[in-house]
């Protein structure tokens, strides 16, 4: 998979956990961190989401917003947000169209078994809609939010 860095962020429109439709153009003038994760309320996804929760104020202070994306339903997202007090919107991509555009859906290997699914990955999009950082595969979910903050602080 090629890196998306330097490319225009692919357009999308998805339902959010706040009951609104979200698209990349809604965030013009802000940096956007979009993290793609396999499933609500699973160990790695929970650690990653809680890491973004814990750093949300610092990320917001850098004129950036966080959006989480998975295949899960809005009802699942609402429960996940409630359980862990997540302060940002989670987008539902049940048909995986957005994930495919962002190279976050495809073949992956877990414990030696190849399958098709969500590839844990993240992009940072600048205020003009260009992808300035692309983690194609996030190796350590719990440590990743701090790395994202570090990159944002360096911009």
C-alpha positions, -999 to 999 in steps of 0.1 A, spaced: 0 0 0 13 34 -9 15 62 16 -11 89 13 12 116 25 12 147 3 -21 138 -13 -55 154 -10 -76 137 17 -102 115 -1 -138 129 3 -163 110 25 -196 115 41 -204 93 71 -229 92 100 -213 102 133 -220 93 169 -233 128 174 -262 121 150 -248 143 122 -233 135 89 -196 143 87 -173 150 57 -138 162 53 -149 196 40 -167 203 74 -132 206 90 -116 232 66 -93 254 87 -86 227 112 -61 198 114 -79 164 115 -66 132 130 -86 102 117 -78 69 133 -91 37 119 -97 8 143 -111 -27 140 -139 -28 166 -155 -10 195 -148 -22 230 -119 -46 222 -86 -44 241 -64 -27 216 -91 -4 202 -101 6 237 -65 14 247 -60 35 216 -93 53 219 -87 61 256 -52 74 247 -68 98 223 -94 107 250 -66 115 275 -48 137 250 -79 153 235 -74 187 252 -38 190 240 -48 179 205 -76 205 205 -52 232 217 -32 226 185 -63 234 163 -69 197 156 -99 174 160 -99 136 164 -123 113 145 -124 75 150 -137 53 122 -148 16 123 -174 -6 107 -194 -6 139 -229 7 141 -239 40 157 -255 21 185 -222 3 192 -203 36 190 -227 52 215 -222 24 240 -184 25 235 -184 63 240 -205 59 272 -183 32 286 -151 51 282 -162 88 282 -148 95 247 -150 132 239 -148 130 201 -170 117 173 -169 82 161 -179 76 125 -196 45 112 -184 30 79 -204 -2 76 -197 -6 39 -159 2 45 -159 26 15 -141 54 34 -117 29 50 -108 16 15 -101 51 2 -78 57 32 -60 23 27 -75 12 61 -94 -18 46 -77 -48 31 -56 -79 37 -39 -82 70 -21 -109 90 -29 -115 126 -12 -144 145 0 -158 112 -36 -159 97 -44 -137 67 -78 -121 65 -96 -91 51 -105 -64 76 -97 -30 91 -61 -21 92 -53 -1 123 -40 31 108 -41 69 112 -38 100 90 -33 137 99 -49 161 75 -38 197 74 -61 228 74 -63 228 36 -73 191 33 -39 176 25 -26 144 42 6 154 60 12 122 80 0 86 73 7 57 96 -2 28 73 -1 3 102 -1 12 138 21 -13 157 13 -4 194 -23 9 198 -17 21 234 14 42 225 1 56 192 -19 86 205 12 101 221 31 97 188 3 115 170 4 144 195 42 146 191 38 150 153 11 177 158 33 196 182 61 196 156 39 212 129 
